[in-house]
Amino acid sequence: MTEIDIRLTRYGSRVATELTASALADLSERYGGEGDSTPIEPGEFDPPAGAFLVAYVDHAPAGCVGFRTFVEDETTAELKRMYVAPQYRGVGVAKALLLAVEDAARAAGRKRIWLETGTAQPEAIGLYERCGYARIEDFGHYKGYPDVRSFGRDL
């Protein structure tokens, strides 16, 4: 079994910047353009309004995820920048990150968590469905795009 160490990290840190750049490059390959043009302010991931987590495997950064408080509803967390480096996929990093970000959002008083993904990410959709997420009405930056898929679950 792979040992995964998940740490709270500043969104603007070197490791977070490198992982999010890789995440955006991956999304760009899948969807074109810059990958994700959702406006993000680094402070949105600062506790208690948010959190940004990095997973390490054998002391190497393996993936990341964050949540920020949904502007229209302070009881809702919005999951952002979920990413696992290709060499660490399939060993439980994504699920560990998802559980950790849910715990962080719950500890910050959020009652539910929402996210946007898309049809070019079938592995992400599968993960969310296996972890109890259900389709919700599309919201946010990509609302109305034909390939967007929004999911949520109560915490």
N, C-alpha and C positions, 0 to 999 in steps of 0.2 A: 504494500500500500504506500502511496506517495504521501509524504508529510508536507502539508501546506500551511504556511505561516501567513496570516493576514494581518496587515498593519494599517492603522489610520495614518494618512499621509496628506500633506498640503497639496491642493490641486496644482499649484504652480511649481512644485518641486521638480528637480531634474528627472527623477524616475517617473513621476506622473506625466510630465511633458513628453518623455520618450514613449511611454506606453500609449498615451492618447494620440500621438502622431502616428504610431503604428495602427491604432484603431481606425483613424481617419483614412489612412492609406488603404486599409482593407475594405472599408466602406466605399472608397473611391473606385477600387477595382470592381466591386459588385454593382454599384449604381452609377458610376461616372461622376463627373464634377469633383467637388472638394470632399465628397463623402458625407458630410453632415454639416449643414449651414445653420443649424439651430443656434441662435444667439446664447452665449454662455458668459457669465461673469465669474471669474475665479472665486470670489468671495461667497458665491452661492453654495459652495461645497464646504464652507466653514461651519463647524458645530456652533450652536445647536440647530441651525437652519438647514444643515446638510452634513455630508461626510464624503470623503473620498478614500477608498481602500485599495491597497495594493497587495496582491498575493505573491508570495515567494515560494519557490521550490528549490531546495538545496542552495538557499541564500541568493538565488537569481530571480529577478522580477519575472513573473509568469503571466500576470494579468491584472486588470483593474476594474473598478466599478465605482460609481458615485450616486448619491441622491441629493436632490435639492428640493426645497419646499415648493409645492405647486402654488403659483401666484394667486390663483382664484380660490384656493381652499387650503388653509394652513394645516388641515388634518391629513392632507395627501402629500406623499413623497413622490417625486418623479425620478425614476431610475435613468441614469445617463452614463455613457462611456463604458458600457460593459464590453470587455475585450479579454481574450486569452490568446497569448502568442501561439502560433501554429505548433511549435515543438512541445507544448504543454496541453494540447487539446486531447480529450479522451481519458484524462486521469483524475477528473473530479474537481478541477480548479474552478470551472464556471459555476458549478453547483455550490461549492464552498463560498465563492464570492457572493452569489445570490443570497444564500442564507445569512451571511455576515452583513450585507447591506440591509436586508430586512430587519435584522436585530438592531442595527444602528438607527434605522428609521423608527422602529418601535420604541427604542429607548429615548428618542427625541420627541416622543408623543404623537407620532403620525399613526393614523388609523388604517390607512390603505396605501398601496404603492401602485403607480401606473407607469407604463413605458410605451414607447413607440419602437417598432422594428419594421421589417419589410419582407416581402416575399423572396428576396434574394438571400435571405438568411434563414433557410429552413431549419438548420441546426439550433439556432436561437429560439425559433418558434417552438420546436420540439421540447427544448429545455423548459421554457416557460410553462408550456402545457403540462409537462410531467410534474412540475413543481406547484401545480394548483392555480395557475393563472388562467383567466378566461378572457375572451374577447370583450372589449368595451367599445363604446362609441369613440371614434377617432377624435383626437384632440391635438392641441399643440401646433408646432411649426409645420408639420407635414399633413395636417388635417386636410382632407380632400384629395390627396394624392392617391392614384389608383392602387399602388403597390404597398401603401402603408398598412400596417396591422398594429392596432393598439390593444394592450392587455393590461389587466389589473387584478389585484386580489386584496382582500382584507388582511390586515396584520393582526 
